[in-house]
C-alpha cells in the first residue's frame, strides 16, 4: 500500500506511514512550499490508498484539488495539521477536510504546551471511538482492554496549560499576522529585484488562504548559510527547518532514487526568521535592516 505525502515536512509524517507497513510516496511542492496537487495526481497508482497533505508553516493546502483527487480514485484523505492550527482555505479550517487530522501542541507551536502533546480530530464516530481506546493502552471502558496499544494520553498539566493559552489563541494569530505583514512590507521590494529570493505570501483577509504564520520561511538562494551566520553575528537567531533536509534526502531511509527539484531547492535555500507573539515591531525592523544590509553587501 502507498500513501502520497510531501517530503518537505518533519520526518514524523513519513514515519506514520512507514510504521504501519505502508510505503511513503513523496510529492514535490509548489512555489508556496505546499504540496503540489498536479504532482500528487501524477503519482496515483493502483497501490495508492491515501493522501497525507501537510498544512505547513501555518498555511492550508489547496484542499479542494486534493479532495477531488482523493474522491476520483477512492482514496482516504488525512491531514497533518501539526503546523496549521487556525489556518484556513476558502473559509474552511485546517483539520476539517479529511477523514481525520492531527495537530501538534509541541512548545514551539502556535498553541503549545510545556511538553509533548497533540490531538486528532475526526467527524467519524467509529474512528473516534477507536482512537479513544488507542490513546490509553487499548482500554475502552473502565478497565476493559479491546486491543494492544500504547500511552498517548495528554497529562493534566499540559491540558491545563493549553486551556489557558487557548483563551488567547486568536490574539496570538493576529500578532503573527502583523509580524508577517511587517516583514513583507520591509523586504518585498528588495526581494523582487533578486533572483531566487522569495517571501511567503503576505496576510490576506479576502483571498483563498488565511495564514497563521507558524513559521516565516524565506528563500535567499545559495547564500542561505552565509545570511544565517551574518544574522547570528548580530544577535538574530534563525532556523534551517529540519536541518536542511527533506525526508527523501536522509540516506538511511532509502529514497536515493527520488528527485524533487522544488523541494530540494527550498531545503537548500530557505531560512526561518524570528516569528512568535513576542516579536515586536522594533525586532522586525532590526531583522529587516540586517537582511537588507547583507543584500547590499553582496
N, C-alpha and C positions, 0 to 999 in steps of 0.2 A: 504493500500500500504506500502511496505517495501523498505528501502534503506540501503545497506550494506556499512559500513564505519569502520575505526578503532576507538577504544576507546582511544588510545594513541594519543590524539590531544586536542586542545583547545575546550572548550565546545561550542563555536560558530559553529563548524562544525555540531554537533548534533542538535543545535538549528535551523539551516537552514532546517533540515529535519522535526523536530517536529513542527515548526511554520507554515508549510503548511499542517499539519494534517497527515503526514506520520509517520511511525514507524521506528526509528533507530534500525538497527540490527548490533551488534558490532562483528567485526572480530579481531582475535589476530594478533600480529605482529611477524616477524621473528627475527633472531639474529641481523640484521642490524637496527632494530626498525621500519621497514617499514611494511605496511600491507601484510599479508601472503596470496598469491593467492590461495594456496591449501585450507586454511580455508575459504576463500571467496567462492570458488566453492562449498564447503560443506553446505553453508548457503543459497544457492539459493532455493527459493520455488516458487510456482505459484503466490505468492503475491509480489515477488520482482519486482521492477520497475526500479531501478537504482543502479549503483555502484558509490561511492564517495571516491576514494582514496585520501590520504593526502601526499603531497610532503614535507616530514618532515625534519627539521634540515638542509635544503639545499641539499637534495638528492631526486632524482626522483624514484618512484616505478618501479617495473618490469611491465611496462605498456603493453608490448606485451602480456603477460599472462592474465592480467586483461582485455585487449581489446578482447582477444579471448573468455573469459568467457562472456563478455557482448554481443558479436556477437552471440555466441551459443544460448543464452537464450533470445535474442531480448531486451536487457536492454539498457537504457541510461547510458552514461558514462560521469561523471563530475569530474573535478579535483579541489581539494582545494590546490592551489599552493601558499598559503599565505607565506610559508617559503621556497618556491622553485624557486623563480625567478632567472633565469640564469643557473639553473642546467639542466642536460640533461641525457637521457637514450638512448643508442645506436644511438647517433647523433641527436636525436630529443629533443627539449627543453621542459621543463615543461610548461604546458599550451597549447600544440599543439596536444594533443592526443584525448580528448573527444569532446562532443558537445560544451562544454563551460568550462571555468576555471576562478577561482577568484584569484587575487593577493592582498596582503596587503601592504600598504605604511605606516603602523604604524612606529613611530620614531625608534623603536628598530630593524626594518627590514633592510636587506642589502641595499635596496633602500627605504629610509624612509623620510617622510616629517616632518613638525614640529607639526602636529596634527594627527587626524584620516584621513585616505584616503585609497583608494583601486581602483581596476579596474576589469572588467570582459572582457574576450576575447572569441570570437567565430568566426567561419567561416560560420555560418548560417545567411544569410541576414535577414530572417524573425525574428529570435530570436534577432538579433542585433537591429532591428527597434523597437521591443517591449521593450527591455532593455533601449533604449534611452528615451522612454516615461516613463517607471517606475522610472527612476532616478530623475525625476523632476515633481512629483505630477501628473503623467499621462498625462502631456502636450506633444503633438506630433508635432504640427505645430503652430507657433505663440502662440495664447492664447487658442487654441482648446484643450479640455481635452477628452481623449479616455477612461479613467478608473480611479478608485481610486488608489492612490499610495502615495508616501512619498518623502521626500527630501534626496536624496543620491548624491547630486552634490558635486564635488570636488571644493573647493573655489580657487580663483585666486592665493592667497598667497601660498597655498600648491602646486598648479600646477607649480608656478614659482620655488619653492624650488626643486621640483622633476626634472624639466628641467635642472637646474644647476647640480644636483647630477648625473643625467643620463649620462652626458658627461664623468664622471669618474667612471662609473659603472664597466667596465672591469678591471680597476685598483684596485677597491675595491675587486672584486672577486679574483684577483691574490694575493693580500695581505692576504686574509683569507686563501687561499690555502697554502701559505707559512707558515703561523702560524700553520695550521693543520699539515703540514709536519714536522715542528719542534717539536711540541708536540709528534707526533708519534715516531720520532727518539729518543727523550729523554726518553719516557716511555715504549716503546714496549717490551723491554727485561724484565723489572721488572714485567709488567702486565702478560707476558706469563707464568711466574712462579707462579702466584696466581690464584687459582680457583675463578671464579666469577668476576674477573677483566677484563673488556672489553674496548677496544678503538674503536672509529669509524674507518672505512676503511680509509687508507691513500689516498691522492690525486693520481689519475692515469690519464695519458694522453691517454692511449690506451685500456682501459677497457670498460665495458658496461656503467659505471656511470661516469658522470662529476659532481662532488660535489662542492658546493659553500660555505658550512660550515656557514649557517645562525647561527647554534649553534654547539658547540663541546661537545657532550653528552657522558660521560664516565660512565661505571658501576664499582662500587667498593665494591660490596657485602653489607652485613648488616651493615658495618661500615660507610655508607654514611654520616649520620648526624654527626658522630664523625669527619670525614675528613672535612666536611663543617665548623665546629666550629674551628678545628685546623688551617685551612687556614684563617679564619676570624681573628683569633688572630694575624696573621702575615700580615694583611693588604690586603688580597686577597678576593675579592668578588666573590661568586659563586651563582648559582641559582638552586633550585629544580623546574624543569619545572612543571607549573600548580599546584604548591603547593604539588606535590607528589601524585596526584590523577588523574586517567584516568576518562573519563566521566561516565562509568558504576559504579564507586566507590562513586559517590555522592548520598547519601541515598535518598535525596529528589526527585531524578529523577526516582526512582522506578525500578532499574535494579539489585536488590539484588540477583536474581537468575542467573545472568550472571557471568561466571568464565572464565577468560582469563589468563592462567598461565604465559605466557611470558610477556604480558603487565603488569601484577601485579608485576612480578619480576623487570622489568625495572623501574616502577614507584617507587618501594621501594629502589632501589639500585643506581639510576642514579643521576648525578650531571652535570651541565653545567659549564665548565671552561671559563675564560675570553676569548672572541672571538669577535674582531671587527678590523677595519682597523687601529686603533690607538694602538693596542697591539704591542709592539716592540719585537725584538728578546731577548733582556735582560729580558723583562717581562716574556716571555715564559720560559726562563731558570730559573728564580726565582720561578715561579709557579711549574715547574717540580721538582726543587730541594726540595721544601717544601713537595710535594706529596711523593717523594722518601724517605724523612726523616721520614714522618709519617708511611710509609710502613715498614721501617726498625725498627721502634719502636714498632711494633705490634707483 
